[in-house]
Each structure stands twice: as C-alpha cells, then as structure tokens.
Amino acid sequence: MKNYLPLILALCLVKLAVHMAGNHNYDFMRDELLHLSAGHHPAWGYFEFPPFIGWVARVSILFFDHSLTGMRLFATLAGVVIVVLCCMMAVELGGKKWAVFLAGVCALSFLPYYRNHFLFQPVAFDQMFWALGFYFILRFVNTQRNVYLLCTGITAGFGLMNKYTFMVWIAGILFALLFHEKARMYRNKWLYIAGAAAFLIFLPNMIWQYQHDIPFLLHMKQLAKTQLDKKDVFEFAIEQAFSPVTLLMSLGGLYFVMRQPRWRFLGIAFVTMFFLMWVLRSKSYYFFAAYPPMFAAGAVWLERIFQKRPYWNLAPALLLLAMVIPWMPYLIPILPVEKFIQYSHEKPDAEGHYKFTSDYADMFGWKEQVALADSIYNTLSPEDQQKCIFWAENYGEAGAIRIIGNREPVCRHGSFWTWGPGPLSGEIAISIGNEPDVVDRVYEEHQLIRIIKHPYAIEEENNIPVYLCRKPKIKLKEIWPTLEKQVFE
C-alpha cells in the first residue's frame, strides 16, 4: 500500500484543486443555509435530518464562522476520502498500480460526485460512510480480523446519525452475507457486537425522535407527497446512466466480483441496495453512494484485461476524464455567473429570468433579501428595534437571515419551528416571503416595502414580498405549539 501513496495523494490533490476553484463562487444554497443554521442549535436530531450535519456545521462555525468556502470544505474533504477509499478497495480486491490509478480516476470522473461534494449537505458524508463501510467489511473478509467488523458497526452508527438511508446499506450487507461462505459470519459474535455498537451510537437520535413525536414520519409523508410519488417508476434506473462511462466501469466491476467467490457478496449487496432503493422510490442520487466498490472492482478487472499491455489502461482513464471536463461548469461554479451564461448559452425569458438548474438557482437572491431587511431595520428607532422580529416564510429565507444577516429569525418551517419564536415581543416585524393573506391574519398594520426579483434566483424566491408590520393580532408564543403539524407545509 505504501508504494501507492504518492499516486493516491496526486489524485486527491486533483480532486481538492477542482473543488477549491469553485467552492467560493456564487452564494449559499438554500439547504446549506439550513444546515449551517443547525450548527447554532446543536441537538441529537432535527426535523429534516439526523444530527451529524449539525455537528459538522458547529465545527465549521467554530473554525470558519459563516465562511462559504470553509463550510464547503467539509463536503469536499468527504469526497477526497472517497477517492482514497476507492484506491484502497482496489488494493483489497487484488489490484496493483494501474488498478489504483483507474479506481481513483473513476471517483474523479463520476459526474454527480462533483455536485455532491461541493454542497454542504448530508449526501457527501452519506457517500463517505457507505464507502468506509464497504472498505471495512471487505477488509474483514480479507483478513478475518474482528476489529474490522467492529469498525463496520461504528461506521454504520455514524452513517445512521447522518442519513437514515444508511439503513439500506445495512440491509444490503446483511442480506449479502447470507450468501458468503454459507452465512458463516452470522456465527461470529463480533457481528453482533458491531450491531450493538451501531445501535448505541444511533440510540440518542432514536430517543430524540420519540421525544418529538417522530417528525421523521411527518417529513417522509411530505416528501412522498411533493417529490417521491411524482417520480416515474423507471426514473431511478435511468438516472444511473447520467455518467455513462463510469456506469460501464461499475458494471464491469459487478461482473468481476460476481465471478470471485470471496468477494461475490459485494455484488449481491450492490444489486440488493439498488432494488431496495428502486422499490422505495428513492431519489436517484441516494444510490450513488454504492458505486465506490464497483469502481474499484472495475479498475481491477481492466488492469487484468490489459496486464500484457499495461499502458492501455490510459485509454479508459483518458476517456473518463474527457467525458467530465465539458460538464464541469454545470456541476461546480468554477466560472463566474456571467461567463457560465455564455458557456451554457442560457437565454433569459421575457421577464429577464434565467432558468438555471435548481441547485444553482437556489444560490441567488439571499443577499438581496437580507440587505433589504437590514435597511428596513436600520430605519427604525432604537426602541422599535428592541421589539422587531425578522419573520421568514420558509427555511431558506430564515437561514439567510441567520447566516448572512447574523440575526435570529422567526420561522415555523421545519427545524426553525423547534428553535422557537425567540425572546422578542414581535410588536414589529419585518416579513420576508409571507403572502399578503398570511400577513393580514397576524398583523393589523402592514406596509409593503418591495417585491424582490432576481434574474438568477429560483422561481420560488422571485416576486418575494417584504413587509413592515405593526400591531400583532395574535401572540406568537401562545400559538407556536399549535404550528407543529404545519412545519413542512
């Protein structure tokens, strides 16, 4: 393994350099604002996700405050770890120098990973924990050292604390191990010790869910209603071909491990996880976490095919890299927005609005919202400022107030509801995004200050009304508990 360290380091530096070129561009994406806001409220759980992303956000705030680049560095580092694990799994599967190289290139060339490892979201860490779990279980099979089973259990515990979909990884592995050496591993007490370790790590979040009436179910119900039930039955499978060359590599890897009795369980687990996610109508990018062991296996497969002509391994490597380069500006904002518009040949509609992808569009408009809210606040007398709250309609606007404006917002959306209406009376409110009928139900007096528009922002954040409100009709602290069932509406 030591012989391959310079090669692995070089691959990691390429990954890091590409991301550093784009991580500082544009602005916070909507979900990033929520995740970083969670760092100001450390807990064992949140309404939308398990606690791991909040812990990482807390560390990010301690080291980098609200730095965009500092925050995104953590997701990028998770991506770098995945590159390392792909290379290490290639070695575990019997690969040599060229297999290590190709496995790393696969991780570098898988198009979705650039978006996944650019944004500060649980998905980057989910993919890291899946890859780490695969590595530890593979290492156990190769060495029979029980410490790697324990490491697998610890990884599973933290994986669940990051994203509940890690349960699919656990189910896939446990099912696959039934076919490995006649289920011999099920007679190893360390498998159950590993399971106990995972359970103990995950237990605080289970308790938190119980104490808060299991908001996970409410969130899943809303996701199913607004997103998952609308997906075409074949969409999940079709979107796996978004990066076709790496898909071929992974299918080659699947073919390779299925022909190796020792490692066949990896292929069974991969297929099981695929069908579980398909049946559950998961988002397609959830399954991208399962590819690293297949990348590694595919690299070993090609290395063996080209063993008499080793330099032929450069051909698939160059093809992989050539496929990713033209797509790079669409995946990471390495270009300033004006140059990206030229590169992508985007044209504005009749109202001057550009139709960016949702992730890019969700990075614009927040600064303008906060700047307007601040300007209104600064016109108030010191006495009125002591009574004024920043009332946001959704978690994106609330997150912008918290992270960009550095103020505590009042918002009933998602986890912001759990953080309460705050200590201020709310006799005066600056309302961001709330519709006129909502504002009228809460305040007697409300003055429309401006309708915010932004040519690059997502449609949901265009035509945003901003009001200055006075004379509340209701007391927020009294009605706040009744809003719990509406947090995802």
C-alpha positions as CSV (number, residue, x, y, z in Angstrom):
1,M,0.0,0.0,0.0
2,K,2.8,2.4,0.8
3,N,4.1,2.2,-2.8
4,Y,0.8,3.7,-4.0
5,L,0.6,6.6,-1.6
6,P,2.2,9.2,-4.0
7,L,-0.3,8.2,-6.6
8,I,-3.2,8.4,-4.3
9,L,-2.0,11.8,-3.0
10,A,-1.8,13.1,-6.5
11,L,-5.4,12.0,-7.3
12,C,-6.6,13.6,-4.0
13,L,-4.9,16.9,-4.9
14,V,-6.6,17.0,-8.3
15,K,-10.0,16.5,-6.5
16,L,-9.2,19.2,-4.0
17,A,-7.9,21.7,-6.6
18,V,-11.0,21.4,-8.8
19,H,-13.3,22.0,-5.8
20,M,-11.3,24.8,-4.4
21,A,-11.7,26.5,-7.8
22,G,-15.5,26.6,-7.4
23,N,-16.4,26.3,-3.8
24,H,-16.1,30.1,-3.1
25,N,-18.3,31.1,-6.1
26,Y,-22.0,32.2,-6.1
27,D,-23.6,32.1,-2.7
28,F,-25.1,29.8,-0.1
29,M,-27.6,27.3,-1.4
30,R,-30.9,27.1,0.4
31,D,-30.2,23.7,2.1
32,E,-26.7,24.9,3.1
33,L,-28.3,27.8,5.0
34,L,-30.5,25.4,7.0
35,H,-27.6,23.0,7.7
36,L,-25.3,25.8,8.9
37,S,-28.1,27.3,11.0
38,A,-28.4,23.9,12.7
39,G,-24.8,24.4,13.8
40,H,-26.1,27.2,16.1
41,H,-28.5,24.7,17.7
42,P,-26.6,21.5,18.5
43,A,-29.0,18.7,19.2
44,W,-29.4,14.9,18.9
45,G,-31.8,15.4,16.0
46,Y,-33.5,17.8,13.7
47,F,-36.9,17.7,12.0
48,E,-35.4,17.2,8.5
49,F,-32.3,15.1,9.1
50,P,-30.2,13.3,11.8
51,P,-27.7,15.3,13.9
52,F,-24.4,14.6,12.1
53,I,-24.7,17.6,9.7
54,G,-25.4,19.9,12.6
55,W,-22.3,18.7,14.4
56,V,-20.2,19.3,11.4
57,A,-21.8,22.7,11.0
58,R,-20.9,23.5,14.6
59,V,-17.3,22.7,13.9
60,S,-17.4,24.8,10.7
61,I,-18.7,27.8,12.6
62,L,-16.1,27.4,15.3
63,F,-13.3,27.3,12.8
64,F,-14.6,29.4,9.9
65,D,-17.6,31.3,11.3
66,H,-20.1,31.7,8.3
67,S,-17.4,31.3,5.6
68,L,-18.8,29.8,2.4
69,T,-15.5,28.3,1.4
70,G,-14.8,27.0,4.9
71,M,-18.3,25.4,5.2
72,R,-18.0,23.7,1.8
73,L,-14.5,22.4,2.6
74,F,-16.1,19.6,4.8
75,A,-18.1,18.2,1.9
76,T,-15.1,18.3,-0.3
77,L,-12.9,16.5,2.2
78,A,-15.6,13.8,2.4
79,G,-15.2,13.5,-1.4
80,V,-11.4,13.3,-1.0
81,V,-11.8,10.4,1.5
82,I,-14.0,8.6,-1.1
83,V,-11.2,8.9,-3.7
84,V,-8.8,7.4,-1.1
85,L,-11.2,4.5,-0.2
86,C,-11.7,3.7,-3.9
87,C,-8.0,3.3,-4.3
88,M,-7.7,1.2,-1.1
89,M,-10.5,-1.1,-2.1
90,A,-8.8,-1.7,-5.4
91,V,-5.8,-2.9,-3.5
92,E,-8.0,-5.1,-1.3
93,L,-9.5,-6.7,-4.5
94,G,-6.1,-7.6,-5.7
95,G,-5.3,-4.6,-7.8
96,K,-1.8,-3.1,-8.4
97,K,-0.7,0.3,-9.6
98,W,-2.9,0.6,-12.6
99,A,-6.0,-0.5,-10.7
100,V,-5.3,2.0,-8.0
101,F,-4.9,4.7,-10.7
102,L,-8.1,3.7,-12.5
103,A,-10.2,3.4,-9.3
104,G,-9.1,7.0,-8.4
105,V,-9.9,8.3,-11.8
106,C,-13.3,6.7,-11.7
107,A,-14.0,8.6,-8.4
108,L,-12.7,11.8,-10.1
109,S,-14.8,11.2,-13.2
110,F,-18.2,10.3,-11.7
111,L,-20.1,13.4,-12.6
112,P,-22.6,13.5,-9.7
113,Y,-19.8,13.5,-7.2
114,Y,-18.8,17.0,-8.1
115,R,-22.1,18.5,-7.2
116,N,-22.5,16.1,-4.2
117,H,-19.0,17.1,-2.8
118,F,-19.4,20.8,-3.5
119,L,-22.6,21.5,-1.4
120,F,-22.7,21.3,2.4
121,Q,-25.3,18.5,2.6
122,P,-25.6,15.1,4.3
123,V,-25.3,13.4,1.0
124,A,-21.5,13.9,0.8
125,F,-21.0,12.3,4.3
126,D,-23.5,9.6,3.4
127,Q,-21.4,8.6,0.4
128,M,-18.3,8.7,2.6
129,F,-19.8,6.4,5.3
130,W,-21.1,3.9,2.6
131,A,-17.6,3.7,1.1
132,L,-16.0,3.4,4.6
133,G,-18.4,0.6,5.5
134,F,-17.7,-1.2,2.3
135,Y,-13.9,-0.9,2.9
136,F,-14.1,-2.2,6.5
137,I,-16.3,-5.2,5.6
138,L,-14.0,-6.0,2.7
139,R,-11.0,-5.7,4.9
140,F,-12.6,-8.1,7.4
141,V,-13.3,-10.7,4.7
142,N,-9.7,-10.5,3.5
143,T,-8.0,-10.6,7.0
144,Q,-10.6,-12.2,9.3
145,R,-9.6,-9.7,11.9
146,N,-12.6,-8.9,14.1
147,V,-11.6,-5.3,14.7
148,Y,-12.8,-4.5,11.2
149,L,-16.2,-5.8,12.0
150,L,-16.3,-3.5,15.0
151,C,-15.2,-0.6,12.7
152,T,-18.0,-1.5,10.3
153,G,-20.5,-1.3,13.2
154,I,-19.1,2.1,14.3
155,T,-19.3,3.3,10.7
156,A,-22.9,2.1,10.5
157,G,-23.8,4.0,13.7
158,F,-22.4,7.3,12.4
159,G,-23.9,6.6,9.0
160,L,-27.3,6.4,10.6
161,M,-26.6,9.6,12.5
162,N,-26.0,11.3,9.2
163,K,-28.8,9.9,7.0
164,Y,-31.5,7.4,7.6
165,T,-31.0,5.9,4.1
166,F,-27.9,4.2,5.6
167,M,-30.4,1.5,6.7
168,V,-30.4,0.4,3.1
169,W,-26.7,-0.2,3.2
170,I,-27.1,-2.3,6.4
171,A,-29.9,-4.3,4.9
172,G,-28.0,-4.9,1.7
173,I,-24.9,-6.1,3.5
174,L,-26.7,-8.3,6.0
175,F,-28.6,-9.9,3.1
176,A,-25.4,-10.4,1.0
177,L,-23.6,-12.0,3.9
178,L,-26.1,-14.8,4.0
179,F,-24.5,-16.0,0.7
180,H,-20.9,-15.6,1.9
181,E,-19.3,-18.8,3.0
182,K,-22.7,-20.3,3.9
183,A,-23.5,-17.4,6.2
184,R,-20.5,-18.3,8.4
185,M,-20.2,-14.6,9.5
186,Y,-23.6,-14.9,11.3
187,R,-21.9,-17.4,13.7
188,N,-19.3,-14.7,14.7
189,K,-20.2,-12.9,17.9
190,W,-18.3,-9.8,16.7
191,L,-21.0,-9.3,14.1
192,Y,-23.5,-8.8,16.9
193,I,-21.0,-6.7,18.9
194,A,-20.7,-4.5,15.8
195,G,-24.5,-4.3,15.6
196,A,-24.7,-3.3,19.3
197,A,-22.1,-0.5,18.7
198,A,-24.1,0.8,15.8
199,F,-27.3,0.7,17.9
200,L,-25.7,2.6,20.8
201,I,-24.3,5.3,18.6
202,F,-27.7,5.7,16.9
203,L,-29.7,5.5,20.2
204,P,-29.6,9.2,21.1
205,N,-31.3,10.1,17.8
206,M,-33.9,7.4,18.3
207,I,-34.7,8.9,21.8
208,W,-34.9,12.4,20.3
209,Q,-37.3,11.2,17.6
210,Y,-39.5,9.6,20.3
211,Q,-39.5,12.8,22.4
212,H,-40.5,14.9,19.4
213,D,-43.3,12.6,18.2
214,I,-41.2,11.1,15.4
215,P,-41.0,14.0,13.0
216,F,-39.2,11.7,10.5
217,L,-42.5,10.2,9.6
218,L,-44.1,13.7,9.0
219,H,-41.1,14.7,6.9
220,M,-41.3,11.5,4.8
221,K,-45.0,12.0,4.3
222,Q,-44.4,15.4,2.9
223,L,-41.5,14.2,0.7
224,A,-43.7,11.5,-0.7
225,K,-46.5,14.0,-1.4
226,T,-44.3,16.6,-3.0
227,Q,-41.5,14.7,-4.6
228,L,-41.2,10.9,-4.4
229,D,-44.7,9.9,-5.5
230,K,-44.3,12.1,-8.6
231,K,-41.3,10.2,-9.8
232,D,-41.6,7.9,-12.8
233,V,-41.1,4.3,-11.9
234,F,-38.1,4.0,-14.3
235,E,-36.6,7.4,-13.5
236,F,-34.4,6.0,-10.7
237,A,-32.9,3.4,-13.0
238,I,-32.5,5.7,-16.0
239,E,-30.7,8.4,-14.0
240,Q,-28.0,6.0,-13.0
241,A,-26.8,6.4,-16.6
242,F,-26.1,10.1,-16.1
243,S,-22.4,9.3,-16.1
244,P,-22.3,6.5,-18.8
245,V,-18.5,5.6,-18.8
246,T,-18.3,5.3,-15.1
247,L,-21.5,3.2,-15.2
248,L,-19.8,0.8,-17.6
249,M,-16.8,0.6,-15.3
250,S,-19.1,-0.2,-12.4
251,L,-20.9,-2.9,-14.4
252,G,-17.5,-4.3,-15.2
253,G,-16.7,-4.3,-11.5
254,L,-20.0,-6.1,-10.8
255,Y,-19.1,-8.7,-13.3
256,F,-15.7,-9.1,-11.7
257,V,-16.8,-9.6,-8.1
258,M,-19.7,-11.9,-9.1
259,R,-17.1,-14.3,-10.5
260,Q,-15.0,-14.2,-7.3
261,P,-16.5,-16.4,-4.5
262,R,-14.7,-14.4,-1.8
263,W,-16.0,-11.1,-3.0
264,R,-19.3,-12.1,-4.5
265,F,-21.1,-10.7,-1.5
266,L,-20.2,-7.2,-2.7
267,G,-22.1,-7.7,-6.0
268,I,-25.1,-9.2,-4.2
269,A,-25.1,-6.2,-1.8
270,F,-24.9,-3.8,-4.7
271,V,-27.8,-5.3,-6.5
272,T,-29.9,-5.6,-3.3
273,M,-29.3,-2.0,-2.5
274,F,-30.3,-1.0,-6.0
275,F,-33.6,-2.8,-5.9
276,L,-34.4,-1.7,-2.3
277,M,-33.9,2.0,-3.3
278,W,-35.9,1.4,-6.5
279,V,-38.8,-0.1,-4.7
280,L,-38.7,2.6,-2.0
281,R,-38.7,5.3,-4.8
282,S,-35.6,6.9,-3.5
283,K,-34.0,9.8,-5.2
284,S,-31.5,8.6,-7.8
285,Y,-28.5,10.3,-6.2
286,Y,-29.0,8.3,-3.0
287,F,-27.7,5.2,-4.8
288,F,-24.5,7.0,-6.0
289,A,-23.1,6.1,-2.6
290,A,-23.0,2.4,-3.6
291,Y,-20.6,2.9,-6.6
292,P,-17.1,3.1,-5.0
293,P,-16.5,-0.7,-4.5
294,M,-17.7,-1.3,-8.1
295,F,-15.3,1.4,-9.3
296,A,-12.5,-0.4,-7.5
297,A,-13.6,-3.8,-8.8
298,G,-13.9,-2.4,-12.4
299,A,-10.4,-1.0,-12.2
300,V,-9.0,-4.4,-11.1
301,W,-11.0,-6.0,-13.9
302,L,-9.5,-3.7,-16.6
303,E,-6.0,-4.0,-15.1
304,R,-6.2,-7.8,-15.6
305,I,-7.5,-7.4,-19.1
306,F,-4.6,-5.1,-20.0
307,Q,-2.0,-7.0,-18.0
308,K,0.1,-7.7,-21.1
309,R,-0.2,-4.1,-22.3
310,P,-0.4,-2.1,-19.1
311,Y,-0.3,1.3,-20.8
312,W,-3.6,0.6,-22.4
313,N,-5.1,1.4,-19.1
314,L,-4.5,5.0,-20.0
315,A,-7.2,4.8,-22.7
316,P,-10.2,4.3,-20.3
317,A,-8.6,6.8,-17.9
318,L,-8.4,9.5,-20.6
319,L,-11.9,8.7,-21.8
320,L,-13.3,9.0,-18.3
321,L,-11.6,12.4,-17.8
322,A,-12.5,13.7,-21.3
323,M,-16.2,13.0,-20.5
324,V,-16.2,15.0,-17.3
325,I,-14.3,18.2,-18.4
326,P,-17.1,19.7,-20.6
327,W,-19.7,19.2,-17.8
328,M,-17.6,20.7,-15.1
329,P,-19.1,24.2,-15.1
330,Y,-22.6,22.7,-14.8
331,L,-21.5,20.8,-11.7
332,I,-19.3,23.2,-9.8
333,P,-19.4,27.0,-10.3
334,I,-15.8,27.3,-11.5
335,L,-17.0,30.1,-13.8
336,P,-18.4,33.5,-12.7
337,V,-22.1,33.5,-13.4
338,E,-21.7,35.9,-16.4
339,K,-19.2,33.5,-18.1
340,F,-21.3,30.5,-17.2
341,I,-24.3,32.0,-19.0
342,Q,-22.1,32.4,-22.1
343,Y,-20.7,28.9,-21.7
344,S,-24.1,27.3,-21.3
345,H,-25.8,29.5,-23.9
346,E,-28.5,30.4,-21.4
347,K,-31.1,32.9,-22.7
348,P,-33.4,35.0,-20.4
349,D,-37.1,34.6,-20.7
350,A,-39.4,37.6,-21.5
351,E,-39.1,38.8,-17.9
352,G,-35.3,38.6,-18.0
353,H,-35.2,35.5,-15.8
354,Y,-32.6,32.7,-16.4
355,K,-33.6,29.0,-16.0
356,F,-30.6,27.6,-14.1
357,T,-30.6,24.2,-12.5
358,S,-32.3,24.2,-9.2
359,D,-29.1,24.0,-7.2
360,Y,-27.5,26.9,-8.9
361,A,-30.7,29.0,-8.9
362,D,-31.1,28.3,-5.2
363,M,-27.8,30.2,-4.6
364,F,-29.1,33.6,-5.7
365,G,-31.3,36.2,-4.1
366,W,-30.5,35.6,-0.4
367,K,-28.1,38.6,0.0
368,E,-30.7,40.9,-1.6
369,Q,-33.4,39.7,0.8
370,V,-31.1,40.2,3.8
371,A,-29.9,43.6,2.6
372,L,-33.4,44.9,2.2
373,A,-34.5,43.6,5.6
374,D,-31.4,45.2,7.2
375,S,-32.1,48.5,5.6
376,I,-35.7,48.5,6.9
377,Y,-34.4,47.6,10.4
378,N,-32.0,50.5,10.3
379,T,-34.8,53.0,9.7
380,L,-36.5,52.0,13.0
381,S,-35.9,53.9,16.2
382,P,-33.8,52.1,18.9
383,E,-37.0,51.5,20.8
384,D,-38.7,49.8,17.9
385,Q,-35.6,47.8,17.1
386,Q,-35.9,46.2,20.5
387,K,-39.4,44.9,19.6
388,C,-38.7,43.9,16.0
389,I,-38.5,40.3,14.7
390,F,-37.4,39.0,11.3
391,W,-40.3,36.8,10.2
392,A,-39.4,34.4,7.4
393,E,-41.8,32.3,5.4
394,N,-39.5,29.3,4.7
395,Y,-36.3,27.8,5.9
396,G,-34.2,29.3,3.0
397,E,-35.2,32.9,3.9
398,A,-34.9,32.1,7.6
399,G,-31.4,30.6,7.0
400,A,-30.4,33.7,5.1
401,I,-31.4,35.9,8.0
402,R,-29.5,33.7,10.4
403,I,-26.3,33.1,8.4
404,I,-25.9,36.1,6.1
405,G,-27.7,38.6,8.3
406,N,-26.4,37.1,11.6
407,R,-29.8,37.5,13.3
408,E,-32.2,35.0,14.8
409,P,-35.2,34.7,12.6
410,V,-38.8,33.6,13.5
411,C,-40.0,30.9,11.2
412,R,-42.4,28.0,11.6
413,H,-40.8,25.9,8.8
414,G,-39.0,22.7,9.7
415,S,-36.4,22.8,12.4
416,F,-36.8,26.5,12.7
417,W,-40.1,25.8,14.5
418,T,-38.2,23.8,17.1
419,W,-36.0,26.8,17.9
420,G,-39.0,28.8,18.9
421,P,-40.3,32.3,18.3
422,G,-37.4,33.9,20.2
423,P,-37.4,36.3,23.2
424,L,-38.7,39.5,21.4
425,S,-42.3,40.6,21.6
426,G,-42.8,40.8,17.8
427,E,-44.8,44.0,18.2
428,I,-43.0,45.0,15.0
429,A,-42.0,42.5,12.3
430,I,-40.1,42.6,9.0
431,S,-41.8,39.9,7.0
432,I,-39.8,38.2,4.2
433,G,-41.7,36.0,1.8
434,N,-45.1,35.7,3.7
435,E,-48.1,36.2,1.4
436,P,-50.5,39.1,2.0
437,D,-53.3,37.0,3.4
438,V,-50.9,35.4,6.0
439,V,-49.5,38.8,7.0
440,D,-53.1,40.2,7.3
441,R,-54.1,37.4,9.7
442,V,-51.2,38.1,12.0
443,Y,-50.8,42.0,11.9
444,E,-53.3,44.8,11.8
445,E,-50.9,47.2,10.0
446,H,-48.6,46.1,7.2
447,Q,-46.8,48.1,4.7
448,L,-45.4,46.5,1.5
449,I,-41.9,47.8,1.1
450,R,-40.8,46.0,-2.0
451,I,-41.3,42.9,-4.2
452,I,-37.9,41.3,-4.6
453,K,-36.9,39.9,-8.0
454,H,-33.6,38.3,-9.1
455,P,-32.8,37.2,-12.7
456,Y,-30.9,34.1,-11.5
457,A,-32.9,33.1,-8.4
458,I,-35.2,30.1,-8.4
459,E,-38.9,30.8,-9.2
460,E,-39.9,30.2,-5.5
461,E,-37.6,33.1,-4.4
462,N,-38.8,35.5,-7.1
463,N,-41.5,38.1,-6.5
464,I,-40.9,37.9,-2.8
465,P,-42.9,40.4,-0.8
466,V,-41.2,42.2,2.1
467,Y,-43.5,43.9,4.6
468,L,-43.0,46.1,7.7
469,C,-45.7,45.0,10.1
470,R,-47.1,46.5,13.3
471,K,-49.8,45.8,15.9
472,P,-50.0,42.0,16.1
473,K,-53.4,40.3,16.2
474,I,-52.0,37.2,17.9
475,K,-49.2,36.4,20.3
476,L,-46.6,34.2,18.7
477,K,-45.6,32.4,21.9
478,E,-49.2,31.3,22.5
479,I,-49.9,29.9,19.1
480,W,-46.4,28.5,18.4
481,P,-47.1,25.0,19.8
482,T,-50.1,24.6,17.6
483,L,-48.0,25.0,14.4
484,E,-46.1,21.7,14.8
485,K,-48.2,19.8,12.3
486,Q,-47.7,22.6,9.7
487,V,-43.9,22.7,9.8
488,F,-43.5,21.1,6.3
489,E,-46.3,22.8,4.6
